Amino acid sequence: MSARSPSQQPAYVLHQHDWSESSLILDLFTRESGRIAVAAKGAKRPYSQLRAVLLPLQRITVSLSKPAKADGGEVQTLRSAEWGGGATLPSGAALFSGYYLNELLLKLLARHDPHPQLFDAYADALAHLGEGDAALRAFELKLLAELGLLPDLSVVTTTQAHVDPDRRYQLSPESGLIPPTGDASLPGTLLIQLQAALLHGSPAALRQACATAPQALKTTLRGLLHYHLGHQPLRTRALMVDVQQLLDT
């Protein structure tokens, strides 16, 4: 197997839209460059090899041109793309979950802001979406931490006192980790485990910790993300709710 060229980098397609009759504009999440806009010329042509490669939730390896000055340095041209290996396209609920992760990245990540550890966490989450909600919660935590939106979960934000494993705490988007003022609280022992896993950088350890209290974490993290998204609803989340209601009828 030949070594990857320095001009190539791993990437995922987060979103695409039509640019012309034969071309697409892609939103890519790359390990080295972060989220970038790319023009895929001729990708819509019937015999283009790119049609079978530029799929969401699939790891690809891309080669890009330098940004054009006429475009303000924003849009690069896709020179080549090939499948990067790994898991096949997820199905069922896991597919919706994958699109949910993509929407989070599109709305929270600034362009040209590299987050290689977040890229690795995204790849890990995609590989474990079929195992339950723990992969989603682990990625949400990693995303918030990478963007500086998650406080240290081992200390009370206002006092810097160490978290007591036998007490419960609330994670507030404005005040950080505080004593509980409502029903949405998390046990201290879980918070300590989550912080240790985040510091260690082990996706498996973070998923394992999340699996111990998935519903409580879901409620808390949903509130945090809703706040930092400017209270804008996520389309994929609404779609998942609609589909579940149809299945339950």
N, C-alpha and C positions, 0 to 999 in steps of 0.2 A: 504494500500500500504506500503510495507516494506521500511525502510530507506536504502539509498544507502551505501554500504560497503565503508570504508575508502580507500580500494585498487581499487575501481572503480572510473571512471571519465568519464564525457561527452566528446564526440569526433565526428569528421566528417572525412570521407574518402576523401582525396584530389586526390589520384592517387593510382593505383595498377599495378603490373606487375608480370609475372610468376616467380616463384622461382624453382619449380619442377613440375612434372606431376600432383601432388595433392595439391600443396601449393602456396601461394602468398606472396609477400612482399608489404606491405601497407605503404603509406605515410599518417599519421593521423595528424589532427590538433586537439589538446586536450586543454582543458581550463587550466589545472594545469601544463602541461609539455611543451606546445607549439607544434611545429612540430616535430614528431618523426617517426622513421622507425620501423615497426612491422612485424614479421613473423606470418602469419596465416596458421598454419599447417593443412592440410587436407581440406582447404576451397573450393577446386575445386572438391572435391568428390561429386558425384550426390546426395547423401543423407545428405550432411553436412548442418546443420541448419544455418551455417554462410553464405551460398550462398544467402539467402533471406535477410540478415541483412547488409552485407558489401556493401552497395550501396552508390554512391556519392550523396551529397547534402541532406543526411538524418541524423538527429541527432541519435547517438547511444551511449550506455553506455558500456565501455570496462573495462575489468580486465586484467592486464598485469603482466608478470613475471619481475624479475629484469634483467637488461641488462647483457648479457653473456660477461665475460672477454675475451673470445676467439675472440669475434667480436669487440673488442675495446670499448665495452660499448655502441655501436651505435644501435644495433638491439635488440629489446625486443620481447618476444613471446606473442602472443595473447592467453590468457587463456579462455576468454569468451567474447561474445558481444551480446547485445540485443537492439532492437529498442528503442529509447529514446523518442518517441512521437513527436508531432508537425506536421507540414505541410507535405503533400505527395510530391513526386517528381514533380518538375515543368515541364511544357511542352512548346513547341514552342520557342519563343524568350527568354523566361525566363530561359529555360534550357541552352541555349547558354550562357546567362549572368552568370548563376551559374558556368559553367565551366570556364568562364573568371575570376571570383573571385578566383577559385581554382588555376588557373595558376599564378595569381599575388602572392598568398601566397606561392606557391612552389618556385617561383623565387626570392622573396624578403625576405622571413623569413628564418633566420638561424635556424638550428635544436637546440632543447633543450633550446629555448629562450621563456619563457612563456609570453603571452600577454592576460590575462583574459578579459580585456575590449575589445580587438580586437576580441576575440572569441565571445563575446556577440554581437558585432557589425556585425559580419559575420552571426550569427544566425538571427539577425533582418533583415539584407539585404535579406537573402534567403526567408524570410516570405513576403517580399514586392516587389520581382522582377517583379511580374506581373502588378504592378501599374505604370510602366514607368521608365525612366532613373534616377529619383531622388535617388533611393536606391543605384544604382551603384555609382553615384557621391559622395553620403554620405560615402559609404564604402571606396572609393579611398581616400577621405580626411582623414578619420579615420586611415587608413593604413599608409599613409604618416606621419601623426602626431605621431602615435605610434612608428614609426621607426626613429623619429627625423629628418625627411626629409621635414617637413613643417614649415616655419617660423611663428611667431606670425602675424596673419592677421589683427590685429588692429593697427599696427605701421609700418612705413616705415623702412625697415631693415637697410638701410645705415645711416639714420639720427635719428632713434627712435622717429620721430615725429608721432603724432597720425594721423590715417587715416581720411581724410576729406570725409564725406559721400557724398558730392556733386562732388567729383573728381573721376577719374578713375586711376587704377593702374595695373601694370603688375607683374605676379608671375614668377620670373626667377629661374631656378634650381641652378644657380651659385651665383646670387646676392640677392635672396630673393624677398621681395616685394619692387618694385621700381616704379617711374613714368613711364608711358607707352612710349615705343620706337617703337611700331608696332601696328598692328590691334588687337592682342590678349590681350585685357584688360578687367578688371572687375570693376564694380562700387564700390565705397567705402562703400556705404550702405550695399551691399551684403557681402563684406569682414568682416565688423563689425558683421553682423548677423551670419556668419559662425563661427567666432572666439568665439562668445558668446555661440553658440550651442555646439562647441567642448569643451569649458570649463565646461559647464553645464552637459555634458555627456548625453544629451537627444537625442536618435536616431530619434525620431519623429520631434524634432525641427530642427535637421540637415537636414533631408529629406525635410522638409518644406522650409527651406532656399534654398536648392539646386534646388527645383522645380521652383523657380522664374527666374532662368537663366540657364537652363540645357545645352543649346548648347554652350554658352560661357564657362561654367565650363568644359564641355567635351573637348573643344579644349585646354584649359589651362592645365587640369590634364593629358590629353594624352601626352602633351609635357613633363611634369614633370616625369611621369612614364617612358616614352621612354628614358629619360636621365638617370634615376637611374637604369634602366634595362640594361644599357650599350648599348643602341640603338639596342637591339635585338628585332625583331618583335615577337608579341604574336601570337601563332598559333590559339587560339580561336578567336581573333579579325579578323584575315585574313579569317577564316572559316565563321564568321558571315557576312563579306562583300560579300564573294562568294555566300552564300545562298541568301542574299538579292538581288544580281544581277540576280540570277536565277528566283526569284519570280517576279522581275520587267520586265522580258522579256516576 
